[in-house]
Amino acid sequence: MTELSRRTFVRLGGAAAGAGVLAATGSTTATAAAAAGRGGAPARTPSFGLTEPAEPFFVNVGLHDQRTIMQSFAVDSTGRHVYVVQITQGGTILPGDAPGDEEYARRAARGDLTLSKLDLAGNLLGHMYLKRFGHGVAIGVERTGRDVHLWTEVDAVTEGASGWGTRLLRFPFADGAVIDADATPGLQRRELLPGVDRTTCNVDPVHRTLVMRYRRDGAFRFALFDLDDVRRERPAYEPIADVAQPDVLSGGPVFQGYATYGRDLYLFDGQIYSATNPPEGKGNAHLTRVDWRTGGVEERVRTIDGHELHRREPEGLGVWLETPGRRPTARLGFAFGTSVTADPDDDRLCTILTKSLGG
């Protein structure tokens, strides 16, 4: 069983200041926080209604690179922007490249990513290139006042046909910029846990936590951190909670993304439509909810939302506030790499569907 610190329990189990999305009273929070200090369970934060019908957010929106599928996304609620990451497509020549680096296989193996910035209508506003970063399984966005930073993996190591990150990086968006993990000075790296690899991350903007998925001794785990704590560079970081990836994701399911909200960890798995996962079967995408206190699976559902979409490859989860400041409510977005038709030559597009809080 994992333990949550008293300080962060107030955030996860009590009312988030200014957010208006949590229901615990002050007296309930104080009582439960005292219990949590003795190893008790925190009060439940609202969970997303995974079995409820989804609402569309984006459907078949174009990204900067047209030939590679999206990997994950993050939403800046206040700025009303969406950031989407994908493997840099073949034929792209970037500063510092050697001959052959423009080939897709080389981009994927080295962990070169393209980051697109869009508005809420799906209009492309700009892009960046991230060299030697990773695979892009998850990204996060952090807003502190007027400042906005992205969180990603970085310092990719090649394993199989792909590059996978070994640390985390915090950086601002700059249209047209290229960040090279081997050459760009002054990067804000974070090594939250020693001796781990395959590190990726996501951010809960309501409770201001950061979740990192990582691998240690061949096994995947998730660690939860205070976002404001990891913003500060320090020699060591203490996770609020740390749980194993559930056994239900072992073997067959293809892991495709994750997000955290309050006391819950959400996971996404599934495969692109194919002969073994045909469109008429409405896909094998699943959403799973895990309790941060125990690491136990609280809910696992097959979702057929968007089953009519072409390609429909699960690609990323994200949490954001809808209409912040005006009776805000959090949304859970789950994304699919899609196309307009089933023709494999069609552009790779981005579709995001959402689930609301179920209470």
Steps between C-alpha positions, in 0.01 A plus 500: 500500500633845410492790744418861418660785690277709725575818303409354164206303637326831565541577132385159378215444741388855579383800301750626242530874550313689230421188300147436623515134407545318831235454764666411831434739791774644715405290800487183292841579353657561840359179644600290202843661481564396859393147410726507196791586726429171681485310171126554442333565163442855373150615409409426139539768236247486214582247229438529129200312364679245285180321399316819402483596129789721393477848355718611207774756557701470177407275208746440216715806563825540305842530667827646375629163378251328274661157469552392860232418753451702818642354821352715780362845583458757777256791541574845644153590628568868574687568177248289305775313318561134423845347456540175306819300456591251224810331360664735249410388151752374247656753264523773764847656514592672828801702618790279604379198303745254349435327167216250543351667807204610288384140457197405710664190650786717623260760646304232687810319630656824623181630661448811284160660558288771342286710735195676352313785668130545415211712619176349627352512149782277373687772311875442484683788672859380491742215554834400653748218444636299793811297413606199706201523733308169485182336376242750630272258685392788726564874537384758752440873506560724802363853540632717780348846471575618149782250449433178309741207482482155344621187678638210294746216510854572377842336441365210298668161488423274205321176581360298214392739223426796730671748727376520860568776752708459815434836672237772499524848350314827564505760222293786351343480156674704230360482147751366250763419762710183507613357834781247474552303821869456405571858396257756646647661815316577822229234480287453814547126547353311794605155622222423746601142585845341470567192294189508281431536127207527256395815685198699380268737685162674516357782712178539700435878473226499767695339784841607358657158503732333251486128426801321357486156343833325521667162475715344769644147477281430198170595668295814437378717787338840555619760750303809603677824592408850611536712183628807683760282670639352176513846342783572740831340414628295790713188558211274606121487470250314717192354326159545657402153381650221291309206350571215262347487155202267544520140383199556272738688270748215482533292187242582235389863555711766327564785742408836347485769767419612853388797711437580865215684669484529877502156655466313171747387234350442154652267239427452130576197282398357165601456138441649160230344281643201314410153378521375859327808645245580227278811493184290512608376843517867618856468625679379810565835671472491881504763774616394846473685831752424777485616862821681593466386862509130429604451138183297450287512187171668589351491152591371155268557204514437130413821322337498156475879487603614155488147363393639161831685460753374248828350627400582865825431680489592872761771563511683831299630797478850645313696769406867482253753632212595277422876506732575793366769732133453410368205701787292366488125464780260414495287185685180416605491138595181320649524154510292185723524198253509213459578130217614273474160327649155542748572219850452648622798293267740680649759734535398865259712704420568866168421670433569870184389680414591861339361811359718780516451876251243618495602867 
